[in-house]
Amino acid sequence: MHYDNLNVHRAFFVSFNFIYQITPIILPITIMPKFFRFNLTKWSQKRGLKKFKRNGIFERVLDKNGNHIHYFEGGSGETVVLIHGFGGDAQVTWGKTILDLKKDFHVIALDLLWFGQSHSSSQPNLLSQIATLKLLLDEIGITEATLVGVSYGGFVSMAFSYHYPESVKKLVMVDSPGFTYNSALLNDICQAYKVQSIDEIFVPKNPAEVQRLFNLAFYKSRRIPKMILREIYNLYFAQHHKELTQLMTSLLTEQDTYLVNEFKNKPKSIVIWGEEDNVFPLAEGRVLSEYLNSSFVAMPQSGHAMNIESFQSFQKVLRTFLAE
C-alpha cells in the first residue's frame, strides 16, 4: 500500500455505491488542536483536480435550460461516458479510470444532477438525469458513445440506451441491475440495517450514517475516524437531501415503466459484478446479463464498489470490452 508524506490514503466515495479510499488517519492529526487542522477530504479533492489538469483532463460547466452540469473531459478517440452512483460524484468515483482511459479514448465524466456540483430546476427523477445527459452530449457534439454506469449510474445508462439507442455504441453495467432488479430485495437490506425505507441508507443525514453506507458498499470494511466522517458528510451529503430522496424513491416506479415496455434496440453490453456485493446480489447480475444477452464477469473478493476495490482487474475487463 502506498503512503504519501502525510501517511494518508486518498479519499474516495461512490455509491449506491459510494467510494472511499481515505487513509488510515494518523493519531497526531486527529488529536491536534482545531486551529492547526486542515480538511483532509477537501485537500484530497483539490490534489486530484491538480492531477487531472497536469494530465490534460479539463473541468467544465454547462449552464443551460435550468441545468448546471459539472463535468470532466479529456483525451481523444471514441467517446466513453462514465456515470457514477449514489454517494459520490464523477471525480471520486471515476478518478483513476478517467486518468487511465484518457490515454486512448475521449472521456467524459459528469456529476449527475444533485450530486457533486450539478443541480437543476427540473424534477428529481430518472428522466431528468437522462435528459441532462442528452443535453450535455448534444452540446459537446457527441453522436455516439459507450456508457459505463455503476450502481445508480447503471440505471441512468440503461434508461438512456432505451430512449436514445442511436446514441449508444456499447453499454457497461457495473453492479447495477437496471430494469430487471428484484425490488423485494430492498426489504432485506432495510431489515438488516433496521431502517424503514431504503433512502435512509443511501442518503445519509449525519456523519454516522456515512460509516453505515461505507460498510454496505465495500467488501473490506474500514473504520473511518469521526473527523473524516464529518468532512465526507459535509462535502458529499450535506445538501440536496430532498432531491436525492426523491431520486431514490421514484426509481421503483420508473423501473416498472421500462419493464412493461420492450427494450428493443439493446446495445452490445457487458455486465461486471462484485461477487460479494451486499447491495445487489450476484444473482441479480446474472439475470441482467441474460436480459441484455451480454457477457458477464464476476470479480472475486469485491463488493458493491468493485471498480475501486478491484481497480486493476476492473480496468482490464473494461478495456478488453472497449477494444472489441
URBEL-V294142 format. One record per pair of residues at least 4 apart in sequence whose ideal C-beta (glycine too) atoms are under 7 Angstrom apart, sorted by the first residue. I is the first residue (numbers start at 1). GAP is how many residues later the second one is. D is the distance in whole Angstrom. If there is no record, write none. Layout:
i = (I:I)
gap = (GAP:GAP)
d = (D:D)
//
This chain:
i = (3:4:7:7:8:8:8:9:9:9:9:10:10:10:11:11:11:11:11:11:11:12:12:12:12:12:12:13:13:13:13:13:13:13:13:14:14:14:14:14:14:14:14:14:14:14:15:15:15:15:15:15:15:15:15:16:16:16:16:16:16:16:17:17:17:17:17:17:17:17:17:18:18:18:18:18:19:19:19:19:19:20:21:22:22:22:25:25:25:25:25:27:28:30:30:32:32:38:39:39:40:40:40:41:41:41:41:41:42:42:43:44:45:45:46:47:48:48:48:49:49:50:51:52:52:52:55:55:56:56:57:57:57:57:58:58:58:59:60:60:61:61:61:62:62:62:63:64:64:65:66:66:66:67:67:67:67:68:68:68:69:69:69:69:70:70:70:70:71:71:71:71:71:71:72:72:72:72:73:73:74:74:74:75:75:75:75:75:75:76:77:77:77:78:78:78:79:79:79:79:80:80:80:80:80:80:80:81:81:81:81:82:82:82:82:82:82:82:83:83:83:83:83:83:83:84:84:84:84:84:84:84:84:84:85:85:85:85:85:86:86:86:87:87:87:88:88:88:89:89:89:89:90:90:90:90:90:91:93:94:94:95:96:96:97:97:97:98:98:98:100:101:101:102:110:110:111:111:111:111:112:112:112:113:113:113:113:113:113:114:114:114:114:114:114:114:120:120:122:123:124:124:124:124:125:125:125:126:126:126:126:126:126:127:128:129:129:130:130:130:130:130:131:132:133:133:133:134:134:135:136:137:137:137:143:144:144:145:145:145:146:146:146:146:147:147:147:147:147:147:148:148:148:149:149:149:149:149:149:149:150:150:150:150:150:151:151:151:152:153:153:154:154:154:154:154:155:155:155:155:156:157:157:157:158:158:158:158:158:159:159:160:160:161:161:161:161:162:162:164:165:165:168:169:170:170:170:171:171:172:172:172:172:173:173:173:173:174:174:174:175:175:175:175:175:175:177:177:177:177:177:177:178:179:179:179:179:180:180:180:181:181:182:183:183:185:185:186:186:187:188:189:189:189:190:190:190:190:193:193:195:195:196:198:198:199:199:199:199:201:201:201:202:202:203:203:203:203:204:204:204:204:204:205:205:206:207:207:207:207:209:210:210:210:210:210:211:211:211:212:213:214:214:215:216:216:217:217:217:217:218:218:218:219:219:219:219:219:219:220:224:224:226:227:228:229:230:231:232:233:233:234:240:241:242:243:244:245:246:247:250:251:255:256:257:258:266:266:269:269:270:270:270:270:271:271:271:271:271:271:272:272:272:272:273:273:273:273:273:274:274:274:274:274:275:275:275:275:275:276:276:276:277:277:277:277:278:278:279:280:282:282:283:284:285:285:286:286:287:288:289:289:297:299:299:299:299:302:302:302:303:305:306:306:307:307:310:311:312:313:314:315:316:317:318:319)
gap = (4:4:16:19:15:17:32:12:13:14:15:11:12:34:9:10:11:29:30:33:221:7:8:9:80:83:296:5:6:7:74:75:79:219:223:4:5:70:71:73:74:78:79:136:291:294:4:70:71:72:73:136:187:198:202:69:70:135:136:186:263:288:68:69:70:133:134:158:200:287:288:68:69:70:195:199:69:73:74:286:289:194:287:19:202:206:4:5:15:200:203:4:4:195:197:4:5:5:4:192:4:188:191:4:187:190:191:194:4:193:4:4:4:46:4:4:4:43:47:4:10:4:4:5:7:20:44:47:18:46:15:17:41:45:14:15:16:13:11:13:7:8:9:7:74:77:5:71:75:70:54:55:56:53:55:65:68:50:51:52:41:49:63:67:41:46:47:48:19:37:38:39:40:65:18:19:26:37:34:35:24:28:33:26:27:28:30:31:32:30:27:28:29:27:28:68:27:29:63:66:21:25:27:65:66:68:242:27:64:66:67:8:12:15:16:25:27:66:29:64:65:66:70:73:74:4:5:6:9:10:28:31:66:69:8:65:66:67:68:65:66:116:115:126:149:4:5:148:4:22:26:27:4:19:20:21:26:4:57:4:15:4:4:215:4:210:218:4:9:11:215:4:6:5:8:26:4:5:6:7:6:17:44:5:6:7:15:16:19:4:5:10:126:129:130:133:8:12:6:5:4:119:122:123:122:125:129:4:29:30:33:125:128:4:4:4:27:4:26:29:30:33:4:4:4:23:27:4:30:4:4:5:8:30:24:23:25:22:23:24:23:24:26:176:10:13:14:21:24:25:24:26:170:4:5:7:8:24:25:27:4:24:25:26:157:24:25:153:4:4:23:4:19:20:22:24:4:21:23:96:4:4:14:16:4:13:15:20:21:4:99:4:8:4:7:10:106:96:101:4:100:102:99:98:97:98:99:96:98:98:100:146:149:5:96:98:115:98:132:133:98:99:102:105:129:131:4:103:107:108:110:111:110:76:79:80:84:107:108:111:74:103:102:69:72:4:96:4:12:4:4:4:9:12:5:6:7:8:8:19:5:6:4:4:50:4:46:49:50:11:12:15:11:46:38:41:42:45:5:6:9:29:33:4:36:27:19:22:23:26:4:4:19:22:23:27:4:13:18:4:4:4:10:6:62:63:62:86:87:88:85:87:91:55:57:82:83:84:90:89:4:5:4:4:4:4:4:4:4:4:5:4:4:4:4:4:4:4:4:4:4:4:4:4:4:5:26:27:23:25:24:25:27:51:14:17:18:21:23:25:25:27:42:45:4:9:12:25:26:25:28:29:30:32:7:23:24:25:27:25:26:27:4:5:26:27:25:26:25:4:4:16:4:4:4:11:4:10:4:4:5:7:20:7:11:14:15:4:7:8:6:4:4:8:4:7:4:4:4:4:4:4:4:4:4:4)
d = (5:6:7:5:3:6:6:5:6:3:7:5:7:5:6:6:3:7:5:5:7:4:5:4:4:7:6:4:5:5:5:4:5:7:6:5:3:6:6:6:4:7:4:6:5:6:7:5:4:3:6:6:7:6:5:4:4:4:5:6:6:7:4:6:6:6:3:6:6:5:5:6:2:5:6:6:6:6:6:5:5:6:6:7:7:6:6:6:7:5:6:6:6:6:6:5:6:6:6:5:6:6:6:7:7:4:6:5:6:7:6:6:7:7:7:7:6:6:5:7:7:6:6:4:7:6:6:7:5:7:5:4:6:6:7:5:6:6:6:6:7:7:5:4:6:6:5:6:7:7:6:4:6:5:7:5:7:6:5:7:6:5:6:5:5:6:4:5:6:6:6:4:7:7:6:7:6:5:7:5:7:5:6:7:4:7:5:5:5:5:6:5:5:6:7:7:5:7:5:4:6:5:5:7:5:6:7:5:5:5:7:7:4:6:7:7:4:5:7:6:7:4:3:5:5:5:6:6:4:6:7:7:6:5:7:5:3:4:5:6:5:5:7:6:7:5:4:7:7:5:5:3:6:4:6:5:6:5:7:5:5:7:6:6:6:7:7:6:5:5:6:5:5:5:7:6:5:3:6:4:6:6:7:5:6:5:6:6:6:7:6:6:4:4:6:7:6:7:4:6:7:4:4:5:7:5:7:6:6:7:5:7:5:6:6:6:5:6:7:5:5:6:6:6:6:7:6:6:6:6:6:4:7:7:7:6:5:7:7:6:5:4:7:6:4:6:7:6:6:7:4:7:7:4:4:6:3:6:7:6:6:4:6:6:6:6:5:7:7:6:7:6:5:6:2:6:6:6:6:6:6:6:6:7:7:7:7:4:6:6:7:6:7:6:4:5:6:6:6:7:4:7:5:7:6:5:7:5:4:6:7:7:7:6:7:5:6:5:7:6:6:6:6:6:5:6:4:5:4:7:7:5:6:6:4:6:7:5:5:5:6:6:7:5:7:7:7:6:5:6:6:6:6:7:5:7:7:6:6:7:4:6:6:6:6:5:5:4:6:7:6:7:7:6:6:5:5:6:4:5:6:6:5:6:7:7:7:4:5:4:6:6:5:6:5:7:6:6:6:7:6:6:6:5:6:6:7:6:5:5:5:5:6:7:4:6:6:4:6:7:5:5:7:7:6:6:6:6:6:5:6:5:5:6:7:6:7:6:6:7:6:6:6:6:7:7:6:7:4:4:5:5:7:5:5:5:4:7:5:5:5:7:7:6:6:6:4:5:7:5:4:5:6:3:6:5:6:5:6:7:6:5:6:6:6:5:6:6:4:5:7:6:7:7:6:6:7:6:6:6:5:4:5:5:5:6:7:4:5:4:6:6:5:6:7:5:5:6:7:7:6:6:6:7:6:6)
//
